[in-house]
């Protein structure tokens, strides 16, 4: 498939925003249980603002993928059958909850809504955080299923697509949260960096599994089934006209096999190896680790751009069996 950079930026930016929000809610939950140091409301308010900025940028990027942006609202009308419609509904809902979560912390409006066994108060921000976490996972599912539900693209049609989107978004979000915690001069750097390493390694296992699976895929279709001719030896010389078409532009990446392999190794190093090493280094540092953690997130995000490009490029549309050459 032809990778669209608008969708690449959409999925990577909102994934990082989702992961960052989940990191913030994790810190608040652990703080209420006295497992990590409690943080002031400014930490959650500013962190929510950063997460919301990533979500807005991702939403903005998505409009460049639309032929008629003014009709974008119509995509929400098919929510019963379309994962894209569900994503269009869940994303704004998640953004609204992130905004309310940050606003509640910023204004200090955080009343207790009840008490759990053990004397733990159910604060308004905890309820908003739980709702936001639920919407974050629903958004991961909706975004990934847009591709995993396409049965004829065998590279995408796998539960690993959903797992990869979730773990990669979580890993980038927690890496950014660690950098943010270091910048805010909190005692959460080791906690968040440790979780970022765990999520990064889990994402490596999941992504490696998908690479191995996709390398072993046997195409369901063949050139014979594509054109309806049963002869054992068929060689295409022309597609019937001299110029390109929508089919030849949008369903193939037009890059060499060597280039695609280079992108694969680039994202394996950029998403997993370098960030994990930098995160581990930050946990051992006795001085300000902010520059190291910012570099870890920057490298990981650039790696995610390459990973998402490879994800789209690796999908081999069956129509390419027929449109093998322009002339």
Buried (B, 14 or more C-beta within 10 A) or exposed (E): BBBBBBBBBBBBBBBBBBBBBBBBBBBBBBBBEEEBEEBEBEBBBBBBBBBBEBBBBBBEBBEEBEEEEEEBEEBBEEBEEBBBBBBBBBBEBBBEBBBBBBBBBBEEEBEEEEEEEEEBEBBBBBBBBBBBBEBBBBBBBBBBBBBBBBEEBBBBBBEBBBBBBBBBBBBBBBBBBBBBBBBBEBEBBBBBBBBBBBBBBBBBEBBEBBBEEBEEEEEEBEBBEBEEEEEEEEEEEEBEEEEEEEBBEEBBBEBEEEEBEBBBEBBBBBBBBBBBBBBBBBBEBEEEBBBBBBBBBBBBBBBBBBBBBBBBBBBBBBBBBBBBEEE
